[in-house]
Amino acid sequence: MVLNIKLSDDAFGVSGETFDLHPLEDTLEVSVKGVATLVDHEIGGGYFAIRFDATDPETALEKSERGTRST
């Protein structure tokens, strides 16, 4: 499961932009615990990509959606 977040430019985003996304990554990791595991993240090409290995992708998506609404 990959979440691609568009950055403000086509490279690495503006100064500090990607650092602001790390709390979201942490929230998602906690939200999907038990059905998905954080693999890594990659920054470049205008995107911040967060990768998860999901045993149940549908449930992981539901849990991630609920987790991000509560923040």
N, C-alpha and C positions, 0 to 999 in steps of 0.2 A: 504494500500500500504506500503510495507516494503522495504527499501534499506539496504542491508547488505554489509558492506565494510570490506574486509579481513584485519586484522591487521598483524603485522610482526611476531607475535608468536601466540600460541594457547591459550593464556590467555587474558591479557589486553593490549597487545602491549608494545612497549618500552616506556621509560619515555618521556612524552610530546606528544606522537603520537596522542592520542585521543583528546588532546586539540587543535591540528592542524585541526581536523575535525569539530570543532564547527562552524567556519566561513562557511563551506560548508553547514552545517545544516541550518544556518541562510539564506544563499542564496536560498536554496531550499524552505524554508518556504515562502519567499517573492515571489519566482517564481510561486508557485502553489496557491497563494492566490485567493480565489473565487471558486476554484474547489477542494481544499484539505486543511485540517487543521493539523498542527503538533500535534501529540498525545504525543509522548515521544521519548527518545532514551535509548538504553541499551548497555552496554559495557561488554563483557565477552565471553568466549569460542572462542577467536580469532577473534571476529567480533565487529564492531560498527554498531548497527542496528538503523535506524531512521524510526519511524512509523508515517504514515499519515492516516487520515480518509478522503477518497476521495469520493465525490459525483459523480465525472466523472473521473474514473481512467485513461482512455485513454488520455483525455485532460491534466490531471495532469502530466502524463509521458512526453507528448510533451512539456508542459510548463517548466518542470524541466530540460529537455534536453537543451532547448533554454537558460534557465537561467544560467546553469552551463557553457555553451560555452562562454557566454559574460563576465565571470570573469577572 
